[in-house]
Amino acid sequence: MLQPSDLKEREETLFTYYDLQADELYTFAVDRIKAHISAISLVTGDMPPDIVHGIVPVDPAHAKMLFKDAGIEKHRLYRLTIDNLARQPILIARLPDETCVIIDGNHHYVRAFQLGVEGLPCVIAPEHIWRQYLVDISSLCPDKEERIKLFKKFSKEGFSGIQ
């Protein structure tokens, strides 16, 4: 697990997700997960079967919920074109309970819905990869309940994943 001191200030993309059912807060070092997956394909020339490349369907109800509750920034959203959506796959983490969570690409997902796109290219990272790149934020706020309370303050209902 990464410590906040391991991160380069303002140079890394992080995504925090609160799993209501497991009562667990995850902070993913997104850029490092992407780099790990890219390195595997460069070294092997192929992806192992547990790293899934595919198309995720765009669910209108989920896109509306993300737009309303997941901190979608309109100025970033409206810059996205259909070409952008097709070129860059969204990154999804498969959690231990098999739930899939978008950890990079919520804006793409919402914009796809707005533009009438039915599916987006995606990469689904298995737990054994993303778990290496979790950031332990407990040193910044040692009390778990306080961490969750702070997270919920900035993310309504603590949800931004795909069921």
N, C-alpha and C positions, 0 to 999 in steps of 0.2 A: 504494500500500500504506500502511495506517495504521501509525503508531508507537504504542507503549504510551502515550506522553505525550498522544496525541490523544484518548484515552478518558477518560470521566468515571469517576472512581474509584467502584466499587461500583454504578454505575447502568447498566451495559451488560452484556448477555448475550453471552458468548463461548462458542464450541464449538471444541474442538481435535480434529482427526482425523489419524491417521497412516496414510497410504496405503502399505501394505507393498510393493505391486508397484512403485510409482513411487518409493519411498523418499523421500516428501515429507511434511512436517508442515504442516498447514493450521490456522490459527486464524481462525475466522470471527467477525466482528462481527455477530451474528444480528439484533439490533434494527435495525441500519442497513440490512441486506438487506431486512428486512420493510418498513421505512419507504420504501425505494426502490421496491419493488414496489407498495405502496399509493399512492405518489405517481403512478406511471405510470397506474394505473387511475383516479385522481381527475382527472388532466389529460386523458387521452384518452377516458375513459368506457368503455374496453375494454382488454383485455390483448393484447399482441402474441403471435403464435403460438408464440414460443419460450419464453414463460412458461406452463407447463402447469398448469392446474387440473384435478384429477381425483381418482380414488380409488386408493389404494395398497392392494393386498391384504396382509392380516396373515398372515405366515408363522409358524406355531407354533415351528419350530426357531430362527428368527431372534429371535423374541420371548424365548424361553428363554435364548438366548445373551446378549441385551441385559440381561436380568434378572440373570444370573450375572456378566457381565464388564464392564458399561458404567456402573457407578456409579449404578444405579437406587436412589433413596431411597424406602424403603417408605412413610414418612409422606406423601410427595408423591403417591405412586402411589395410595394408597387414598382420597385425597380426590377422585379423578377419577370422574365418573359418565358414563353413556352420553350425557347431554345435553352435558357438557363436550367429549366426544370429537367429537360432531357439529358443535358450534359453531366450534371453532378448528382450522383445518387445520394439519397438521404441515408443516414447511418442509424441503424436500429440495434438495440441491445436486447438479447433474449435473456430474461430474468430466470431465476431458479424455478419459479412456478410456471414457466413457459409463456408468461406475458411478454409481449414485445413493446418496447418503449423507444420512441424517436428520441435519440440523444443529439442529433444534428440534422436539422431539416424541417423544423416546425413551420418556418416561414414558407418553405417550398410546398409543404403539404397544404397549408391554407391557400396559398396562391394557386395551386393546382385546382383546388375546388372552385375558386373564383373564376378561373379560366375555362372550367368545364372539362378538365383533364381527369380521366377515370382512374389512372394508375401512374405511379411514379417508380423510377428505378431505385432500388435500394440494395444495401449490403446489411446483412444481419450478422452481428458479431456474437459468437457464443461466450458464455460466462468465463471460460478459462482464458480468454483473451482480455475482455474488458475488466475483469477482476484485478488484473495486474496494474491497471491504470485508474484505480479509484483513489481519490484524494481524501485523506483523513483530516476532516475539518474539526475534529473534537478538540484539538489543541487551541483553536480559535474561540471555541465556545464549549467548555467541558460538559455542561449539563445537556443531556440529550433532549429533554423536553423543551429547553430554551432554544436549541438548534431548530427543532421542528417548528416551534412557534415563530421564530424568525423567518424560516423558509415559507411557511404558510402566509405570512404577512405579505410576501412578495409574489406568491403564486397561489391564486385562489384555489382552494380545495386540494392543493398539493399534487395536481395531476397534469401530466402532459404526455401521456403515453398512449399506445394503441392497445386495446384489449384483445 
